[in-house]
């Protein structure tokens, strides 16, 4: 993974040219002046997230479990809240919630990474020791990408405080045989089936010959040091460059259980996830992996990955990575969320970027998609709670949830719609684009069944509010199920006019014919992370209120449709702040 966002790249370009151009120097001064003029509420510490992972300061790859500790290695700039000067920072945890920052794990120190240590993955070898594969930049233009290996200096240390790059072997993979050296990065966790002598891993790239086909290339090795590329990609599709690929097995039996990365068999499906370099979101397919011919075939028609547009998250979520947790026999997903304010705001705050709450992921019993749910450990942060039961919300009404502070909260709610008869018809022009549909039918646009849901991080007068809601449409022609849209609408989230406030949305593959649907939202000061219908659709939004900060944040249930909506049960908890890297 490289820089995340156009603003970050612009800032990096300024850094590269600084000193060579008086005009650029003036731009830097202008940025500093802009940071100094940022409104006070932007730098309010109450907007820094409380229980989402962040480094102590500045800008925020490879999670794993080792000898009783969860390890998180992440790209980090120790010199500022912008992208550049990237090293691998390292934090450890016993529970994926409370974190302690350790010494830097990797930093440029050898010719093959002298200009940057970019993303990679960790693999646990059969003897129990870990190894890291990562992308290094060995030329000053930040373009030529090679793959390197690092091992712990002392594998008996459960905290893995020191990492070394074995002399004489790096880089271990270079972009040969028609590979585009500027688009060749992010090696995955390796796998090796029982009885097999070859390790395999994937590297994200574009298909040979250029064009817009993303590709995941397979590399094989017997000793984890000498690697050979399989001639054809594991899979390729016309989606643009693939960053941060991830490839892992899931159980077909619908159980909420994870599988170790090397597991194969008739009761197993595989998931291939890629981060789209141009579109800035993660998408995945579910399919079948044939190790004998090194080919993965999605269940959807081959070459048509974008048909259903399955995403882990339909909001601000990128460069995600899973790992197998042997302690709880689960697969855990982590994704990154950048800022939606300006670079000047980030410089003024002194920090930028967060990790989403770790999520347990497993295959839906239908076999068509993944389900996701916040790891159970986050519930240990719950404190004071309030509950509403059997509360009917009439058309046009909203009801405040009182009795606790909601700027940092966990909310679970079950809705029951009285009738679906009044559902609106779905505009065929918007039927395949949930985000456009949400933009046209936002929370303020009254509908038949919905919008209904939550207003979070709202001011007392509701001038500021972020809406997370559902809207139901009549079944499409030839379909029996109503169409359910889930949206996160932050267009009224702040009075600050300089924020990026896009609406995010996804369709929910659920049968709402009984009128019932659930929603869970993790609210954390400047992030709202929501899970619809038990984790079928997930949306993360970054928001920066100017009024609804700290004790001034309110929570409401609302109904802007034409039929009654009953809150069968709503429980909201205040969330305490965990130990977070010394902050």
Beta strands, then each sheet from edge to edge (+ up, - down):
strand 1: 58-59
strand 2: 62-66
strand 3: 69-77
strand 4: 86-93
strand 5: 100-101
strand 6: 117-124
strand 7: 130-137
strand 8: 145-152
strand 9: 163-164
strand 10: 184-185
strand 11: 199-206
strand 12: 214-221
strand 13: 228-229
strand 14: 235-237
strand 15: 242-251
strand 16: 268-276
strand 17: 281-290
strand 18: 295-298
strand 19: 318-325
strand 20: 330-337
strand 21: 351-352
strand 22: 354-355
strand 23: 359-363
strand 24: 370-374
strand 25: 382-393
strand 26: 398-400
strand 27: 408-417
strand 28: 449-458
strand 29: 466-473
strand 30: 483-489
strand 31: 504-508
strand 32: 516-524
strand 33: 527-532
strand 34: 537-542
strand 35: 554-559
strand 36: 565-575
sheet 1: 1+ 21+
sheet 2: 2+ 3- 4+ 5-
sheet 3: 6+ 7- 8+ 9-
sheet 4: 10+ 11- 12+ 13-
sheet 5: 10+ 11- 12+ 14-
sheet 6: 15+ 16- 17+ 18-
sheet 7: 19+ 20- 22+
sheet 8: 19+ 20- 23+ 24-
sheet 9: 25+ 36- 27+ 32- 33+ 34-
sheet 10: 26+ 35- 28+ 29- 30+ 31-
end
